[in-house]
Amino acid sequence: MSTFTYKNRLTDISPLEKHDKFTNKYHPNRVVEENRYKQLHQQGKCEHFRPSSNYRYYHIHHQTPMDVLENLIDYAHEVKNYTVDTEDQLQPPPQPLKQALLQIEYVYENNPSILLIIEMMHLPKRNDPTFVKIKLLLKIIFSNNHTIYLWGNIKKELGHFYQFELFDENYINSVEERNIEDEFKRYFNHNNPLSPNIKLQANAIYSPQFAIYKMFNQWLTKRFTLSNFGCRLDPALNTVIIPRQLLNQHQQIIEGEEKLRKFMISYTLNDCLAVTKLIYELPSPTPSITNDLEAISDDEFQFDYKKMWKLRISSESDVYCKKCMGYVSHSRMSEHQNYHEKLGNLVSEFSFCAF
């Protein structure tokens, strides 16, 4: 059961503090690296990571509305480039890792992105219409004329996800893969042959954190690598069960868990957005990232910013969220009208987040 239950724990330790203690115990090298970038930021030598575009994200699970899935399918018919990442759920030893999240970004140059957080541990049953619809969505995304960007090898990244029966090896074999990890290594080694950080061994790899710092002088936090990603990230789901003896601390517990989940969601989204940001900077082995459709001009795709609020989520960084109503101008009719209508359905009441 992945729902987080409060039992036999000191409630004066927040979920975030508990998470950090766990990471420090089981992944101290990650903590050392994270602190190094944190220090660079405190010294004014780098900024927090910023996505290259605005975006909206959707949680995909057994309660996802059918109309949302249908709109995502319509949009997937028009987009040919996607960034993919995954997250695993830690299990008590000696149990192996359990696949928890599949993140997918619809990449369309010069336009806002759509991101999916597919919660693999909370999918519908196989015969449920929602499951069938999610499977159709992934079939379209992993089509043979589509390009998949990711940090690493696609078969290693997605092979363990075949068990969920949403896609199989035939789907993955049909797409065009771009391993941004390999592309960055070639680029960095070629342009920095005397760097003390250079890695020449065939199996030596760079982290996406290192790539973002070197390319953009930005800090991509990896603080939440060991998070409980099977906990049901979507706040619409029942994510916390509180025993009766702790009901008097109900509000404190809920607020602590919500704060941690916001961090975790930001982390999972930024893993995709970071790879997408890199593909625009690295020399492309293929034509630039465009679809058959021409880019939408400024007068065709506009946003009327109605609301803006700021959520402080840590002592180091802020989250700025802009809620806006998206609309498409029909002043110039073209053969791309259907695309604009589909995009309009998705960006209506768009919630843009820049972390």
Residue, then its C-alpha position, 0 to 999 in steps of 0.5 A: m500500500s503506497t498511501f502514506t500512513y502516520k504510525n510510530r513516528l515523531t510528529d515534530i519531524s516534518p516529512l521534508e526533514k524525514h526525507d532529507k535524513f533518509t537521503n543523507k543516510y542512504h545516498p550521501n554522495r548525492v547530498v554532497e553533490e547537491n550541497r556543492y550546487k547549493q553553495l554555488h547558488q548561495q555565492g551567486k555563481c548560478e541560478h535556479f533551474r528555469p524551464s525554457s517555456n511555460y507548461r501545464y501538467y496532468h496527473i494520469h491515473h484511475q481517476t483521470p477524467m475521460d474528456v481530459l484523456e480525449n483532449l490529450i489524445d487529440y493533441a498527441h495526433e499533432v505533436k511528433n516530439y516528446t521528452v520522457d523520464t521515469e521514477d522508481q519507488l524504493q522498496p524494503p530490501p531485498q525487494p527490487l525497485k518498483q516502477a512508479l512514475l512515467q513522465i512525458e512532455y509534449v514538445y512543440e517549439n515556441n509553444p507551451s508544453i504539456l506534461l503528463i505524470i502517469e502514476m503507474m502504481h495507481l492505474p485503472k484495471r486492465n478492462d476499465p475504459t480509462f485504462v484503454k484510453i490511456k493505452l491509446l494515448l501512449k500508442i499515439i505518443f510512441s508512434n513510428n514517426h515520432t522522436i523521443y528525447l531522454w537522458g539515457n537509453i530508451k530500452k533501459e529506461l522503459g523496459h521495466f514498464y512493459q509489465f503494465e501493459l500500456f505499451d510494449e517493445n514493438y512500440i519502443n522499437s518504432v520510435e526515433e530515439r535521441n539519447i541526450e546523455d550521449e549527445f551532451k557527452r560528445y558535445f562537452n568532451h569535444n568543446n572542453p578537451l582540457s576540462p578537469n571534469i572531462k569523462l573519456q571512458a566509454n561507460a563514464i556518464y555526466s549527470p543532467q545536473f552537471a549538464i544544466y550547470k555547464m550549459f545554462n549556469q543553473w542549478l537543477t536540484k536532485r534533492f528528491t531522487l529517493s522520494n516515495f514516488g508511489c505515494r499518489l502525488d495527485p492531491a485529488l487522490n487520498t494520499v495520507i491516512i492519519p491514525r485517530q491518536l494523531l487527529n489533533q495534529h491533522q492540519q500540521i500533518i496534511e500541510g507537511e505532506e502537501k509541501l513535500r508533494k509539491f517539491m516532488i512534483s516539481y522535481t519530476l517535471n523538471d527532469c523532463l523540462a531539463v532534457t528539453k531545454l538541452i535539446y535546443e542548445l546541443p547540435s542536433p543530429t537530426p532536423s530542428i524540432t518542428n512539426d509539419l505544422e508551422a509555428i503559431s504566430d504571436d497574434e494567433f496564440q495569446f494569453d490573457y494573464k488573469k491571476m498570478w500568485k507566489l508559493r514559497i516552498s523552501s528557503e532557497s527557491d520560490v514557485y511562481c504560478k500564473k493562471c491564465m485563460g488561453y484563447v486562439s485568434h481566428s482572425r486568420m483561417s488556415e489549414h491548421q485550424n483543427y490544431h489550434e482548436k485542440l490546443g485551445n481545449l488544453v490550454s483553457e484555464f492554463s496553470f503555468c508554473a516556472f520552478 
